[in-house]
Amino acid sequence: MKKSKTRNILVAIVLVFMVFQIFHGVSSLIGSLSRKGNIIVIDPGHGGKDPGTIGINNSLEKDINLDISKKLYKKLKGKGYKVIITRDTDEYIENIQRAKLANKEKAKIFVSIHCNSAKNNSSDNGVQVLYYPSNKATNNELFAQTVLDEVLRNTGANNKGIVERKDLIVLNQTNMPAIVVECGFLSNEDEANLLGTYRYQRRVVNGIVKGLENYINGF
């Protein structure tokens, strides 16, 4: 009787393990298929003749934007997403061309990477996300807040909030949810130095990726 009871317990454990493995496999397959269907456009702001903000430490925004964007591209590709980057070298691209590329590829989401600057205020610092007013087809405000929350969680940066912007071409000419992530202030010496480091850029990237996935998967 005791041996029979032990055998039944072992069979039950094996069955539970098999069900878990099957469920995990199906979930992984669904997740993989979902990722393959989500085209993400990463847009390193500025480039070429347009340096963007020049940091207090003489760093160029266009270079930092590209560094962060390449890391973001690699991380998303590694997770199985189809990713398009608007530039992978130091070249000038019109903003309207960036938006048109995303529209042509029918991207799921668009993320433009930038750095901030505060005129005559070297103490201002933190992360900010810009977005275009939401409509029936998009929820840009939720997208912006979701990404900002995760970047702040990963970096410990100051919260500069989400800001509605109607005047930016990469936001008002894109057909999909779109945001501009202002990764920090190059007018602040501490933040400018941080933004030039591999470690901090990785923290920014990890936060953006987590925020993107939260938004895509609906939490």
Backbone torsions as a table, in degrees:
resi	resn	phi	psi	omega
1	MET	NA	-42.5	-179.5
2	LYS	-65.7	-39.7	179.3
3	LYS	-65.8	-38.7	179.6
4	SER	-64.1	-40.9	179.5
5	LYS	-64.7	-42.8	179.0
6	THR	-63.1	-42.1	-179.9
7	ARG	-63.0	-41.0	179.2
8	ASN	-63.1	-38.5	178.8
9	ILE	-65.5	-42.9	179.7
10	LEU	-64.1	-41.2	178.4
11	VAL	-62.3	-41.9	179.9
12	ALA	-63.0	-41.2	179.4
13	ILE	-63.5	-43.8	179.3
14	VAL	-61.8	-42.9	-180.0
15	LEU	-63.2	-42.6	178.1
16	VAL	-61.8	-42.4	179.5
17	PHE	-63.0	-42.1	-180.0
18	MET	-65.0	-41.8	178.2
19	VAL	-62.5	-42.3	179.0
20	PHE	-61.4	-44.2	-179.2
21	GLN	-63.6	-42.0	178.9
22	ILE	-64.1	-46.1	-179.9
23	PHE	-61.8	-43.2	-179.8
24	HIS	-63.2	-40.2	179.1
25	GLY	-65.1	-43.1	178.6
26	VAL	-64.9	-42.4	179.5
27	SER	-62.3	-41.1	179.5
28	SER	-64.8	-40.2	179.6
29	LEU	-65.0	-45.3	179.1
30	ILE	-61.9	-43.1	179.2
31	GLY	-62.2	-40.7	179.3
32	SER	-63.7	-45.4	179.2
33	LEU	-63.5	-39.1	179.7
34	SER	-63.7	-42.8	-179.3
35	ARG	-65.3	-39.6	-178.9
36	LYS	-64.9	-26.4	-178.4
37	GLY	-87.5	-4.3	-177.3
38	ASN	-106.0	103.5	176.9
39	ILE	-85.5	124.5	179.4
40	ILE	-112.6	127.4	176.2
41	VAL	-101.9	122.6	176.1
42	ILE	-103.8	128.5	-174.2
43	ASP	-122.0	100.3	174.3
44	PRO	-71.4	113.2	-175.8
45	GLY	-63.5	152.5	178.2
46	HIS	63.5	-159.3	-178.9
47	GLY	127.8	153.8	178.9
48	GLY	60.6	-125.4	-177.6
49	LYS	-69.8	-11.2	179.6
50	ASP	-106.9	98.8	-176.1
51	PRO	-77.3	-15.0	-172.2
52	GLY	74.0	-149.5	178.7
53	THR	-70.8	138.6	172.9
54	ILE	-99.5	120.4	-173.4
55	GLY	-69.4	163.2	178.1
56	ILE	-63.1	-22.0	177.0
57	ASN	-100.5	16.4	178.9
58	ASN	70.9	12.0	173.5
59	SER	-71.7	154.0	179.7
60	LEU	-105.8	131.1	-179.4
61	GLU	-56.9	-41.6	-177.1
62	LYS	-57.5	-35.3	-179.3
63	ASP	-72.3	-43.8	179.7
64	ILE	-66.3	-41.2	177.1
65	ASN	-57.1	-43.8	-178.6
66	LEU	-67.9	-42.0	179.1
67	ASP	-59.4	-48.1	-179.3
68	ILE	-65.4	-42.1	-178.2
69	SER	-63.7	-39.9	178.7
70	LYS	-64.7	-40.1	177.6
71	LYS	-65.6	-40.0	178.5
72	LEU	-64.6	-43.1	177.8
73	TYR	-58.4	-48.7	-177.7
74	LYS	-63.6	-41.6	-178.9
75	LYS	-65.1	-44.3	-179.4
76	LEU	-68.3	-39.8	177.2
77	LYS	-61.8	-40.2	179.7
78	GLY	-64.5	-22.5	178.7
79	LYS	-93.2	2.6	174.3
80	GLY	97.4	4.4	179.2
81	TYR	-79.8	153.2	170.3
82	LYS	-88.0	119.2	-173.4
83	VAL	-124.0	137.5	175.3
84	ILE	-121.2	133.4	177.3
85	ILE	-113.1	133.2	-173.1
86	THR	-71.5	-25.7	172.6
87	ARG	-153.5	140.6	176.4
88	ASP	-121.6	10.8	174.7
89	THR	-136.5	178.2	179.1
90	ASP	-82.9	81.7	-179.7
91	GLU	-131.5	154.1	179.4
92	TYR	-91.0	129.1	177.6
93	ILE	-132.5	130.9	177.1
94	GLU	-61.9	142.3	-178.8
95	ASN	-60.9	-35.5	-179.8
96	ILE	-64.6	-32.5	178.1
97	GLN	-68.1	-34.5	177.5
98	ARG	-63.7	-45.9	179.5
99	ALA	-65.4	-42.3	-179.4
100	LYS	-63.1	-37.6	178.4
101	LEU	-61.3	-46.1	-179.6
102	ALA	-62.6	-41.4	179.6
103	ASN	-66.4	-42.6	-179.3
104	LYS	-61.6	-39.7	-178.2
105	GLU	-82.4	-2.5	-179.5
106	LYS	54.2	49.3	-178.1
107	ALA	-63.1	149.3	176.6
108	LYS	-75.3	-43.3	178.8
109	ILE	-146.7	158.7	-177.7
110	PHE	-130.1	127.6	179.2
111	VAL	-128.0	118.3	177.9
112	SER	-102.5	130.9	-176.3
113	ILE	-102.3	126.0	-178.7
114	HIS	-141.1	173.0	170.0
115	CYS	-125.4	154.5	-173.4
116	ASN	-100.6	172.6	176.0
117	SER	-158.1	142.7	178.3
118	ALA	-120.3	116.2	-177.8
119	LYS	-66.4	128.7	177.6
120	ASN	59.3	28.2	177.9
121	ASN	-148.1	91.8	-176.6
122	SER	-81.4	-3.8	-178.9
123	SER	-92.1	-18.8	-178.6
124	ASP	-64.2	136.5	-178.0
125	ASN	-156.6	164.3	175.7
126	GLY	125.6	178.5	-177.6
127	VAL	-107.2	139.5	-178.7
128	GLN	-137.1	146.8	177.3
129	VAL	-125.9	128.7	-179.7
130	LEU	-100.8	146.1	-179.6
131	TYR	-149.0	157.4	176.3
132	TYR	-90.8	145.6	-179.8
133	PRO	-49.8	133.2	-177.4
134	SER	-68.3	151.6	173.1
135	ASN	-131.5	-168.7	-176.7
136	LYS	-63.7	-29.2	-175.7
137	ALA	-87.9	-16.0	-176.9
138	THR	-136.7	162.6	171.5
139	ASN	-133.1	70.4	-174.2
140	ASN	-64.6	-33.2	-179.5
141	GLU	-64.6	-45.3	177.1
142	LEU	-63.7	-42.2	178.5
143	PHE	-57.8	-48.9	-178.7
144	ALA	-61.5	-45.3	-177.5
145	GLN	-67.7	-38.2	-179.4
146	THR	-63.4	-44.5	179.3
147	VAL	-69.0	-43.8	179.6
148	LEU	-58.3	-45.0	-178.7
149	ASP	-56.5	-43.8	-177.0
150	GLU	-74.3	-35.7	177.1
151	VAL	-64.9	-42.0	177.6
152	LEU	-63.1	-41.1	-179.7
153	ARG	-63.1	-36.2	-177.0
154	ASN	-84.3	-27.5	-175.5
155	THR	-104.5	-25.9	-174.0
156	GLY	74.4	14.9	-178.0
157	ALA	-71.2	163.2	176.3
158	ASN	-67.0	140.7	-179.1
159	ASN	-85.8	108.2	177.2
160	LYS	-98.1	4.6	171.3
161	GLY	78.8	180.0	174.7
162	ILE	-103.5	143.5	-174.5
163	VAL	-131.0	128.6	178.0
164	GLU	-76.4	127.7	178.5
165	ARG	-132.8	121.4	-180.0
166	LYS	-97.1	-11.0	-168.9
167	ASP	-96.8	-2.6	-175.3
168	LEU	-93.9	124.8	-175.4
169	ILE	-59.4	-41.0	-177.6
170	VAL	-68.6	-11.3	176.3
171	LEU	-103.5	-41.5	-175.3
172	ASN	-87.8	-6.9	179.2
173	GLN	-113.0	3.3	177.5
174	THR	-96.4	141.9	-175.2
175	ASN	-90.1	-7.1	-177.2
176	MET	-113.7	167.9	174.0
177	PRO	-52.8	129.3	-174.0
178	ALA	-141.4	141.7	177.7
179	ILE	-140.4	160.2	169.4
180	VAL	-116.1	120.1	178.1
181	VAL	-95.6	113.3	175.3
182	GLU	-89.8	102.1	-167.1
183	CYS	-74.9	-10.9	-179.9
184	GLY	161.0	174.3	-176.1
185	PHE	-101.3	115.9	176.9
186	LEU	-76.4	-8.6	176.0
187	SER	-84.6	-6.2	176.6
188	ASN	-104.4	123.0	-172.1
189	GLU	-60.0	-46.4	-178.5
190	ASP	-62.3	-44.8	-177.5
191	GLU	-71.5	-36.2	177.7
192	ALA	-61.6	-41.5	178.5
193	ASN	-67.6	-40.9	178.2
194	LEU	-61.2	-44.2	-176.6
195	LEU	-64.7	-17.5	178.2
196	GLY	-88.8	-1.8	-177.0
197	THR	-97.9	146.2	178.5
198	TYR	-60.0	-44.8	-175.3
199	ARG	-61.1	-46.4	-177.9
200	TYR	-71.1	-38.0	176.7
201	GLN	-59.5	-39.1	177.5
202	ARG	-63.9	-37.1	178.0
203	ARG	-65.4	-41.7	176.9
204	VAL	-61.2	-47.1	-179.1
205	VAL	-61.3	-45.3	179.7
206	ASN	-59.4	-39.4	178.2
207	GLY	-66.7	-43.0	179.3
208	ILE	-63.3	-45.0	-179.3
209	VAL	-61.0	-45.4	179.3
210	LYS	-62.2	-42.2	178.8
211	GLY	-64.2	-42.5	178.0
212	LEU	-60.5	-45.4	-177.9
213	GLU	-67.6	-37.9	175.9
214	ASN	-60.4	-43.2	-179.2
215	TYR	-68.3	-47.6	-178.9
216	ILE	-60.7	-42.3	-175.7
217	ASN	-86.9	0.0	178.7
218	GLY	65.2	31.5	-179.2
219	PHE	63.8	NA	NA
